[in-house]
């Protein structure tokens, strides 16, 4: 199995944590349904709404972090396999462009 296959078969942290948090929110909503039955609609749905917003923000934050990590790893892999001559040529190209 190559490293690229391992990356695709692994479930990402940006998906797992929000799913766990969503399951927790559903459980807490079920436990707190007595507040809904008492007529505390604003409190009940307010807590659920704020929690959903936090879960969505968590997802996007973790996804961005993973993308940055993947980009950094890719750059490190590319830099690792270059020769001194290639680096020198790239540096000369950059100087010419400026």
Secondary structure, DSSP 8 states (H G I E B T S, - for coil): --HHHHHHHS--HHHHHHHHHHHHHHHHHHHTHHHHHTT-HHHHHHHHHHHHHHHHHHHHHHHHHHHHHHHHHHHHHHHHT--HHHHHHHHHHHHHH-
